Amino acid sequence: MSTIGKNIKRFRQDKGLSQDKLSKLADLSLNTVVKIELNESPNPTIETIQRIAKSLEVSVDDLLKK
């Protein structure tokens, strides 16, 4: 799992959000969120990362940290 995928999953679970709920908050497909978390889409666009960060109420830097 990529660092960003692990971080997204951790922040999402910390907030008690399902992948489906996060996808709706970020206006992304559920498939996109699942693939990023599983590292099947290891290079999401910056716009996607920004949407997820905003939905999780964290910074983009938080998602990129190792």
C-alpha positions in Angstrom: 0.0 0.0 0.0 1.3 3.4 -0.9 2.0 6.0 1.8 -0.9 8.2 0.5 -3.2 5.2 0.4 -2.3 4.2 4.0 -2.7 7.8 5.2 -6.1 8.2 3.6 -7.3 5.0 5.1 -6.0 5.9 8.5 -7.6 9.4 8.5 -10.8 8.0 7.1 -11.1 5.4 9.7 -10.1 7.8 12.5 -13.1 10.0 11.4 -15.4 6.9 11.3 -16.1 7.3 7.5 -16.7 4.5 5.1 -15.0 4.6 1.7 -18.4 5.3 0.2 -19.0 8.3 2.5 -15.6 9.7 1.7 -16.2 9.3 -2.0 -19.4 11.3 -1.7 -17.8 14.0 0.4 -14.9 14.3 -2.0 -17.2 14.1 -5.1 -15.2 11.1 -6.4 -16.3 7.6 -7.4 -16.1 4.9 -4.8 -13.9 3.0 -7.2 -11.3 5.9 -7.1 -11.1 5.9 -3.3 -10.9 2.1 -3.2 -8.1 2.0 -5.8 -6.1 4.8 -4.1 -6.3 3.0 -0.7 -5.3 -0.3 -2.3 -2.5 1.3 -4.3 -4.1 0.2 -7.5 -4.0 3.9 -8.5 -0.7 5.0 -7.0 -0.5 8.4 -8.6 -3.8 10.2 -8.0 -4.0 13.7 -9.4 -3.3 16.7 -7.2 -7.0 17.7 -7.6 -8.1 14.3 -6.3 -5.7 14.5 -3.3 -6.9 18.0 -2.5 -10.6 16.9 -2.6 -9.8 14.0 -0.3 -7.8 16.1 2.1 -10.6 18.7 2.3 -13.2 16.0 2.9 -11.0 14.5 5.7 -10.3 18.0 7.1 -6.5 17.4 6.9 -3.8 19.1 4.8 -2.4 17.6 1.5 0.9 17.4 3.4 -0.7 15.2 6.0 -1.7 12.8 3.3 1.8 12.8 1.7 3.8 12.3 4.9 5.6 9.0 5.4 
